[in-house]
Each structure stands twice: as C-alpha cells, then as structure tokens.
Amino acid sequence: MPEYGPRPVERSLPTAEARDLLALVRELTQREIAPTAAEDEEAGRFPRETFRLLSESGLLSLPYDSEYGGGDQPYEVYLQVVEELAAARLTVGLGTSVHTLACHAVAEFGSKEQRAELLPAMLGGGLLGAYCLSEPAAGSDAASLTTRATRDGDDWVVEGGKAWITHGGIADFYTVLARTGGPGPRGISAFLVPGDAPGLSAAEPERKMGMRGSPTAQVHFDGVRVPDARRLGDEGQGFSIALAALQSGRLGIAACAVGVAQAALDQSLAYLAERHQFGRPIGDFQGLRFMVADMATQIEAGRALYLTAARLRDAGQPFARQAAMAKLFCTDAAMRITTDAVQLLGGYGYTLDFPVERLMRDAKCLQIVEGTNQIQRVVIARDLLGPEAR
C-alpha cells in the first residue's frame, strides 16, 4: 500500500524544548505508528502498546502540572503534538485527546489530596481514561442525563448507562457525570470510577464507518459503588466541570482534524508529483494545483485558529467561543480536504490501496464528537449575542 511520508510543516513553537519535543514526536510516529496504521485500522486493532509507549514517554501528560507527573507544557505545544499523532493515525491522536479530557476533572477540580493520590498514575502510570457524559437519550442535550448516583453512607451507588464512550470497555478509569439531585444541570455531579469497579460493564463496540481501531461503546453501571472520596468538586457542580473539560477537549478535536487534513494534503502532493498523464506530472495541471492550494490554505487557517484559542487558554483568558470556532472550522475543513483528496487521486482514491479513503471516513467522526458542529454554532452565537438572547 503506498504511504507517503509527511512534508515538513512550519510550526509556531515557543521554545527550543518544544521544537525538540515535536521532532521527537514526529520521529516516534513515523517509526511506531504510521507504518501499520492502515492495516491496524482495517483489522480494528486498538494500539494499547502505543498508548503505553506514549505514557512512558510523557506524551499522555503534557498539559498538566509536573508536581503530579505532568509535562508542564502549554496547550499551544500539547495540541501540536496531538496534531502530529492524529496525522499518523487518528485513533492515537483522538485517544490522547480523550485521555487528557478524562484527566481534566481531577486536575482542575479535584482536591489537593485527590490530585496527589490519583493524578500520578493517571498521567504517567500507563493508564488510559474515558469520559462518560453522553447517554442514549442525552447527547447534545447533556443536561438531561438520567444516570443517577445515590448516596449510601460514605459511598455513592451509580445506576444507568452512557453511550458513545471512546475507550468504553478498555479504559482503566472513567470520569462519570451522574445525577445526584433534581432535574437540570444543577443536579449533576462528577465522579472518578475505576475501570474494574464491580457492576461496571460495556456493550460490544459500535460498528463505525471510520476509526475502527478505536472502540466506542455503551458503558453500563449496575449498582457501581463509588466512595465519596472519588467525587470531584462539589455536589451539583458536575455540569460546569463537564463544560470546562469540553472547552479544552474541543481544541483537541480541532488539532486532530488539522492532523488528518495535513495527512490528506501530504498524500495528494506526493501523488501529484508521481502520477503522469498526457506526458507530464498531473501536478502541472492548473485545476489540480488550485485544489491543493485551497487545501493548504484551509489547513493553515485551521491551525492558526486552534493555536489562537490555545494561547488564550494558556494566558488564563476566556476561550470558549474560539474553541467552538476552532472545532467547527477545522473539522468541516478536514471533511472537505479529505473528500478533495479522494477526488484528486481519482479511482485510486476510492480504493483501500491508498490511505485517503480512510482519512475521509475518519474525518467525518470529528464533525460529530464532543459537540456536533451544529452545537458549536449554538455556542458561538450565544457568546456573540449574550446569554439573554433567544
């Protein structure tokens, strides 16, 4: 199967350390991930050993505090690492973003004792996390979730089910949002549940059109007991904890989308140089040149947008609107770019022998996860018009 290596990408990196880090990641992806990505995705193989390697290398803990085993890297740097991982194989890039999302509640809302006890293993102990918010009847309307946690002495007993959970059934820990009070967002609390908790189970993974190596499954809680020491934040604070995590998680999805789009562009450029028609490389034809020019422009714009949002986050400034814009723009661009790559390769693009059809199938997922792009437009408009606007 033809696989073309990535072309150098101009990066906006704040330090020499960050440049060295990204060079290390690129070398790792080309050695350990990219060579078998197509085969592993077709077979539906989850790369658990790859995630162990990333954990050992400190790449699953980059944006968190070194006091607890993190890498002390700004989001500006972390997201560019995610982009590189996604360009090699989206299952790995998205999995890294989801793991970071699953750690967020402990890192940002956990007590000092919880952070000291839990985070070192979560960040650098070879563990893999999952994030449990969506339910079969509570997707975009997450505040209507029905999974319930009932107080029983020093424990909470969790009953219900979650849906569309990345790493469902294989995660070592789950950040779970459950109802502990009345209806609406103020009745939701957050918990950290071990993956081997009695009563926790997962359904068979969903049969997806793309990202076949990344298990997505329903997760069921049948009388799962969780100590109150594993409740994160205050009772009733869970929905705000979830929204805070999703703001950052949307940037991870944007970075993944740019990585997938960059991989499609790399494949397209190599094919334009290699394929000859009418006695010359097809890259000489203006119509195809215009296609890759548009692809490259959208990639640069998307990368600039997610980095702008990341810098706002790193500076401690509001970034929710910019995160939603980045998720919206980058994932829509990835869908357009991968579709154009299939078209540019002609019949070959539609075959499994070339990777662009896989990139197109993978890109579609990114327009849906962590808030559909229709929800991103709601978030953006609400921020522009103010909370009172209807």
C-alpha positions in Angstrom: 0.0 0.0 0.0 1.5 3.3 -0.9 2.2 5.5 2.1 3.9 8.8 1.6 5.8 10.5 4.5 4.8 13.9 5.8 6.3 17.0 4.4 7.9 19.4 6.9 5.3 21.8 8.4 6.1 25.3 9.7 5.3 25.3 13.4 4.7 28.0 15.9 6.6 26.8 18.9 7.6 29.0 21.8 10.8 27.3 22.9 13.7 25.2 21.7 12.5 22.5 24.1 9.1 22.5 22.4 10.8 22.2 19.0 12.8 19.2 20.2 9.6 17.7 21.7 7.8 17.9 18.4 10.7 16.5 16.5 10.7 13.5 18.9 7.0 13.0 18.4 7.4 13.1 14.6 10.2 10.5 14.7 8.1 8.3 17.0 5.0 8.5 14.9 6.9 7.6 11.7 8.6 4.7 13.4 5.9 3.3 15.7 2.5 4.4 14.4 2.3 5.3 10.7 3.8 2.1 9.1 1.0 -0.1 10.3 -1.8 2.4 10.7 -3.9 1.4 7.7 -3.5 -2.4 8.4 -4.4 -1.9 12.1 -7.4 0.2 11.3 -8.8 -2.2 8.7 -8.4 -5.0 11.3 -9.9 -3.0 14.1 -6.8 -3.3 16.3 -6.6 -1.0 19.3 -3.0 0.2 19.8 -2.8 -0.3 23.6 1.0 -0.8 23.4 1.3 2.5 21.6 -0.5 4.3 24.4 1.8 2.6 27.0 4.7 3.9 25.0 3.2 7.4 24.9 2.7 7.2 28.7 6.2 6.2 29.3 7.4 9.0 27.0 5.4 11.6 28.9 3.2 12.3 26.0 -0.1 11.5 27.8 0.5 14.1 30.5 1.9 17.1 28.6 -0.5 19.9 29.6 -0.6 19.0 33.3 1.5 20.1 36.3 4.8 18.4 36.8 4.1 18.2 40.6 1.7 15.4 39.7 3.6 13.8 36.9 2.6 16.2 34.1 4.8 17.7 31.4 4.2 21.4 32.2 3.6 22.1 28.5 1.3 24.9 27.4 -1.8 23.9 25.3 -0.1 25.6 22.4 2.5 22.9 22.4 0.3 20.0 23.5 -2.2 20.5 20.7 0.6 20.4 18.1 1.7 17.1 19.5 -1.9 15.8 19.2 -2.0 17.0 15.6 1.2 15.0 14.8 -0.3 11.9 16.4 -3.6 12.3 14.5 -1.8 12.8 11.2 -0.2 9.4 11.7 -3.3 7.6 13.0 -6.5 9.3 14.3 -7.1 6.5 16.7 -4.0 7.6 18.6 -4.4 11.3 18.3 -8.1 11.3 19.4 -7.3 8.7 22.1 -4.7 11.1 23.5 -7.2 13.9 23.5 -9.8 11.8 25.2 -7.4 10.7 27.9 -6.4 14.3 28.5 -10.2 15.1 28.7 -10.7 12.3 31.2 -7.9 13.7 33.5 -9.2 17.2 33.4 -11.8 17.0 36.3 -9.2 15.6 38.7 -6.5 18.1 37.7 -8.7 21.2 37.7 -11.5 20.4 40.3 -10.1 17.7 42.5 -8.9 18.5 46.0 -5.2 18.6 46.7 -5.4 15.2 48.3 -7.2 13.8 45.2 -4.7 15.2 42.8 -1.7 13.8 44.8 -3.3 10.4 45.2 -4.8 9.9 41.7 -3.0 12.0 39.1 0.5 10.4 39.0 -0.9 7.1 37.9 -3.5 8.7 35.6 -0.8 10.8 33.9 2.2 8.5 33.7 1.3 5.1 35.0 0.4 3.5 31.7 -3.4 4.0 32.4 -5.9 5.1 29.9 -9.0 7.1 30.6 -12.5 7.6 29.2 -15.1 10.4 29.6 -18.7 9.5 30.3 -21.2 12.3 29.6 -23.4 11.3 26.7 -26.3 8.8 27.1 -28.6 7.1 24.6 -31.2 9.8 25.1 -28.9 12.7 26.2 -26.4 13.7 23.5 -26.5 17.3 22.6 -28.9 17.9 25.5 -26.4 16.6 28.0 -28.1 18.4 30.9 -31.0 15.9 30.6 -28.9 12.9 31.5 -30.5 10.2 33.7 -27.7 8.1 35.1 -28.1 8.5 38.8 -25.8 8.4 41.8 -27.5 7.8 45.1 -25.8 8.4 48.5 -25.4 5.4 50.7 -23.3 6.1 53.7 -19.8 7.0 52.6 -20.4 5.7 49.1 -22.4 6.6 46.1 -24.3 3.9 44.1 -24.4 4.6 40.4 -27.1 3.2 38.2 -27.6 3.9 34.4 -25.8 3.8 31.1 -23.6 6.0 29.0 -23.3 6.0 25.2 -20.7 6.7 22.5 -17.8 6.3 25.0 -14.4 6.3 23.4 -12.3 3.6 25.1 -15.5 2.1 26.5 -14.8 -1.3 27.9 -11.0 -0.9 27.9 -10.4 2.2 29.9 -8.7 2.0 33.3 -10.7 4.8 34.7 -13.9 6.7 33.8 -14.8 10.3 34.6 -18.6 9.9 35.0 -21.3 12.6 35.2 -24.3 11.4 37.1 -27.4 13.0 38.6 -27.3 13.4 42.3 -30.1 16.0 42.7 -33.1 17.3 40.8 -33.6 17.8 37.1 -31.4 20.2 35.0 -27.7 21.0 35.1 -27.6 21.9 38.8 -28.4 18.3 39.8 -25.3 16.7 38.2 -22.1 15.7 40.0 -18.8 14.2 38.7 -17.1 11.0 39.9 -13.9 9.1 39.1 -14.8 5.4 38.6 -12.1 2.6 38.3 -12.5 0.6 35.1 -12.6 -2.7 37.1 -15.3 -1.5 39.5 -17.9 -4.3 40.3 -21.1 -3.6 38.3 -19.4 -1.7 35.5 -19.6 -3.3 32.1 -19.5 -2.4 28.5 -21.5 -3.4 25.4 -20.0 -4.6 22.2 -18.2 -1.7 20.4 -20.2 0.2 17.8 -19.6 -0.8 14.2 -18.3 2.6 12.8 -17.6 3.7 9.3 -14.2 5.1 10.4 -11.8 4.9 13.3 -12.4 1.2 13.5 -9.4 0.7 15.8 -10.8 3.0 18.5 -13.5 1.2 20.5 -16.7 3.2 21.0 -19.2 1.5 23.3 -22.1 1.9 25.7 -21.0 1.6 29.3 -23.4 0.3 32.0 -23.4 1.0 35.7 -25.4 -1.6 37.7 -25.1 -0.7 41.3 -21.5 0.5 41.0 -20.3 1.8 44.4 -18.0 4.8 44.3 -16.5 6.2 47.6 -17.4 9.9 48.3 -13.6 10.4 48.2 -13.9 9.9 44.4 -16.5 12.6 43.9 -14.8 15.5 42.1 -15.8 19.0 43.1 -18.9 19.9 45.0 -22.3 18.1 44.7 -24.2 19.7 41.8 -21.0 21.1 40.2 -20.7 18.3 37.7 -22.2 20.1 34.7 -19.9 23.1 35.0 -17.0 20.6 35.3 -18.1 18.9 32.2 -18.4 22.1 30.2 -15.0 23.3 31.3 -13.5 20.0 30.2 -15.3 20.1 26.8 -14.0 23.6 26.1 -10.4 22.3 26.2 -11.4 19.0 24.6 -12.8 20.8 21.5 -9.3 22.2 20.9 -8.0 18.6 20.9 -10.6 17.7 18.3 -9.6 20.7 16.2 -6.0 19.7 16.3 -6.9 16.1 15.3 -8.8 17.5 12.4 -5.9 19.5 11.2 -3.6 16.5 11.5 -6.0 14.4 9.4 -6.3 17.2 6.8 -2.5 17.6 6.7 -2.0 13.9 6.1 -4.5 14.1 3.2 -2.6 17.0 1.7 0.7 15.2 2.1 -0.7 12.2 0.2 -2.2 14.5 -2.5 1.1 16.4 -3.1 3.1 13.2 -3.4 0.5 11.7 -5.8 0.6 14.9 -8.0 4.3 14.5 -8.4 4.3 10.8 -9.0 1.3 10.3 -11.4 1.8 11.2 -15.0 -0.9 11.8 -17.7 -0.5 13.3 -21.1 3.3 13.1 -20.8 3.7 15.1 -17.7 3.1 15.0 -13.9 -0.6 15.8 -13.1 0.7 18.4 -10.7 1.4 20.5 -13.8 -2.4 20.9 -14.4 -3.8 24.1 -13.0 -7.1 22.6 -11.9 -5.3 20.2 -9.6 -2.9 22.9 -8.4 -5.8 25.0 -7.4 -7.2 22.1 -5.3 -4.1 21.7 -3.3 -3.7 25.4 -2.9 -7.2 25.6 -1.3 -6.5 22.5 0.9 -3.2 24.1 2.2 -4.9 27.4 2.9 -7.7 25.8 4.9 -5.1 23.8 6.9 -3.1 26.9 7.7 -6.2 28.8 8.7 -7.4 26.0 10.9 -4.1 25.6 12.6 -3.9 29.3 13.3 -7.4 29.3 14.7 -6.8 26.5 17.2 -3.5 27.9 18.3 -5.1 31.3 18.9 -7.6 29.7 21.2 -4.8 27.7 22.9 -2.9 30.8 23.6 -5.9 32.4 25.2 -6.3 29.4 27.4 -2.6 29.4 28.3 -3.0 33.1 29.3 -6.0 32.4 31.5 -8.4 34.3 29.3 -11.9 33.2 28.2 -11.6 30.9 25.1 -14.9 29.1 24.8 -16.1 30.9 21.7 -12.7 30.5 20.0 -12.6 26.8 21.0 -16.0 26.2 19.4 -14.9 28.1 16.3 -11.8 26.0 16.0 -13.7 22.8 16.4 -16.3 23.9 13.8 -13.9 25.2 11.2 -11.1 22.6 11.5 -13.5 19.6 11.4 -15.5 21.0 8.5 -12.2 21.8 6.7 -10.9 18.2 7.3 -14.1 16.8 5.7 -13.7 19.0 2.6 -10.0 18.4 2.3 -10.1 14.6 2.7 -13.0 14.4 0.2 -11.0 16.5 -2.3 -8.0 14.2 -1.7 -10.1 11.2 -2.8 -11.3 13.1 -5.8 -7.8 14.2 -6.7 -6.5 10.6 -6.6 -9.3 9.5 -8.9 -10.1 5.8 -8.9 -7.1 5.1 -6.7 -8.5 7.4 -4.0 -11.6 5.3 -3.8 -9.6 2.1 -3.1 -8.3 0.7 0.1 -4.8 0.6 -1.5 -4.4 4.3 -0.8 -5.0 5.9 2.6 -7.1 8.9 1.6 -10.4 7.0 1.7 -9.6 6.0 5.4 -8.8 9.7 6.1 -12.1 10.7 4.7 -14.0 8.2 6.8 -12.1 9.2 9.9 -12.7 12.9 9.3 -16.5 12.5 9.4 -16.3 11.4 13.0 -14.7 14.7 14.0 -17.7 16.8 12.9 -19.8 14.8 15.5 -17.8 14.1 18.6 -17.6 16.4 21.7 -20.5 18.5 20.5 -21.7 18.3 16.9 -20.8 21.2 14.7 -24.4 22.4 14.9 -24.0 22.7 18.7 -20.7 24.6 18.1 -22.7 27.2 16.1 -25.1 27.5 19.1 -22.2 28.1 21.4 -20.7 30.7 19.2 -23.9 32.6 18.5 -24.8 32.5 22.2 -21.5 34.0 23.1 -21.8 36.7 20.4 -25.3 37.7 21.3 -25.2 37.2 25.1 -26.8 34.7 27.4 -30.2 36.6 27.4 -30.5 36.4 23.6 -33.1 33.8 22.3 
